[in-house]
């Protein structure tokens, strides 16, 4: 079977009547990975008929709510659907303990789940997505680590997560498929950056409202790209 990625949510983080928040299911080499957990990912997984026991791992690229907000409900769903397999969850190291406190505040106690959550610090490619937030708030909140990452699965797939600038993508190449957000910089910057990069296919997600408002103009910058919507699947 072909490797594939299914887009559960493609919103830019703003509330949307037709897009859910960032979440993707990657099936690669017989392994199923959930990339980011924007809400309502548990609902969408259920609607698509995904066996909750089939998820091999979860990767959260950073802890903005549109990327992690669906995780408590997903863990509750896995428990109520009687998952039994251990579940590795990779996320920025500084988020692990605050998240576990959050789960307990939601009355989600790990010892009741019936499966082991294996919390793992995410080791991937740092991005500059949170640099401005760090500059504004680090002095007031020194306990926060302000970590955001892109991830790569060999040469098969790269996922931007959220980035501050297209140059954050440089360590990911070469790639068969790049899944890149388009919300936090001008689309022309990404088009210029990718001109000479070794990537066979490009899928654009997480489009800002501004980009969607002038979609024909943006599509003209990326004539060979796939602009994805919720529910789309790309085989590669």
N, C-alpha and C positions, 0 to 999 in steps of 0.2 A: 504494500500500500504506500501511497505517496505521503510524505510528510506534509503537515498542514498547520495553519493557524486560523482560528476562528475568533472573530471580534465580538465580544459580549457587549462592550461599551466603547464608544468613540467620542464622547463629549469632551469639551475643552475645560471642564471643571465648573462651568456655569450651569445653572439649572436649565434643562432643556425638555421640551415636550416630546421629542422624537429621538433623543440619544441618551443612553445610560453612561455612567462614568467608567473610567478606564479599567478594562479587564479583558484579557485575551487567554484563550486556551491553545497551547502549543502541543502538537503531537509530532514528536521527532525521534526517529530511531526506536520506536516502540515505547517511548516514555511520554507521559502526559504531564505537562507543567501548566499551572495557572500563573500567568504573569499579571500582577497587580489585582487588587480586589475592590475596585470601585463598586458602589452599590448600584443596582441590586443584583450582584453577581450570583448569589445563591438561587434567587428566583430564576434567573436566565439559564443557569446550569440545569435546573430542574425542568424548565420548559423545553430545553433542547434534548432532554433525555440522557444527560451525562450521568453515569453511575458515580455517586459521590465516593465510592470505595476505589474508583479507578484513578483518582488524582495521585500522582507520584510525588509531587512537591508543589509548594507555593513560593513564588518569588515576589517580594514587594520592593519596588525600586526606590521609593521614598514615602514619607509619611504624610504628605498632603492628603486631606480627607477624600479627594476624588480618586485617590489611588489605594487607600487603605480603609475607607469608611465602611465597606461591606464585609470586612474580615470577621468581626464578632458574630454577625448573623450567619456567615458561612460556617464558622466553627460550630455554632449552635445547630445548624442544619446537618453538618456531618455527624454530630452526636445523635440527633433525633432520627437520622436515617441509618443509624447503627453501624457507622464505619468502625472497622476493627484494625486496619493497617496503621502502623506508625506513619506520621506525617511530618516530613521535614519542612520547616518554614524558614526561608531565608529573607532577612530584612536588615536595614542598617543597624549596626550594633547598638547605638545609643537609643534605639526605639524599643528594644526587646523588653526590658524591665518595665518601662512605663506602660507598654501595651498589656503586659501580664496583669498589672494593677488595674487597668481599664477593664479587662475581662472579668476580674474578680468583682469589680464594681457593678458589672452587668450580671452578677450571680452566675457566671460561667466559670466553674471551678474545674481545673484540669483533671483532677482525680475522678470526676464523675463522667468524663467523656467516653471512656471505654476504648480509647486509642491514645497512643503517646504522641504528644506534639514535641518534635525535636527542633527547638529554637536554635537557629544558626545565624551568625553574623554574615551578611552578604559581602562577599569579596568579588568586586567587579570593577567597572570603569567609572571613576568619579566624574561628575558633571558640575558645571558652574550654575546650575539652575537656582540654587539657594544662596548665591553669593550676595545678592542685594538684601535678602532677608537677614542674612548673617550680619551684614554691615549695620543694619538698623536695630537689630534686637539682641545681638550676642552679649552686649554689655549688660542688658537687663535680665537676660536669661542664660547665664553661663553654663547651666547644666544641659542645655540643648546642643546637639552635635551638628545640626544643619547638614546632613548627608543626603546626597542624591546620586543615583548610579544609572548608567546604561549597562546592558548585559549582552553577551555574545555567546552563541552556541557553535563553537568551531567556526568554520567558514560558511555554515549553512544559513544562519540567521543572526541578525543584530537587531536589538530593540532599544530605541533611544531612551525609553522612559521620558522624563522631562529634562530638557537641556536649556542652558542659558544662551548658547551660541552653537551654530553648526560645527565649529571646530572641535567641540566636545566629542564628535563622532570619529575623529581621526584614528583612534586605536582599534576601531572595530573592523576595518577593512583588511583583506578582501572578503566579500560576502556574496552569497547567492541571493539573499533577500534582506533588505533593510526595511524595517518598520519604524517610521519616524513621525514624531509629533510635529504639528505645524501651528503652535499657539503662542510661542514666546519670543518670536523674532520675525522679521519680514521674510516672506516666502522667497524673495529674490536672493537673499543671503544664502539660503539653502540651495537654490538652483545653481548659484555661482560656485558654491563649495563642492557640489557633487559632480561638476563637469568632468573632472579628470580622475574620479575615484573608481576603483574596481568593484563595482556592485552590479549584479546582473538584473535585479528587479527591485523596484521601489514601491512600497505601500505607504500612503500618507493617512494619518489618523489624527485625532485630537485637534482638529481644525478650529481655530478661533472663530468667533462670530464675524469678525471683520473679514477673515478669509472666505468664509462661506457666503458672505454678502456679495463678494465679487468673484465667485467661483469660476466663471469662464476665464477670467483674466489669470487666476492662479493656475488653473489647469493648463493654460497655454505655456506656463513656465516649466511644466513637467509633462510633456506630451506622452511619455511612455509609462507614467506612473499609474498605479491603481489608487483611487480615492475611496476609502472603505467606509461602509456604514455598519451600524449595529446588525449583527447576524451574518455578515459576510464571512466566507471562508476562502482562503487562498491556499492552493496546493502548490508545492514547490519541490 
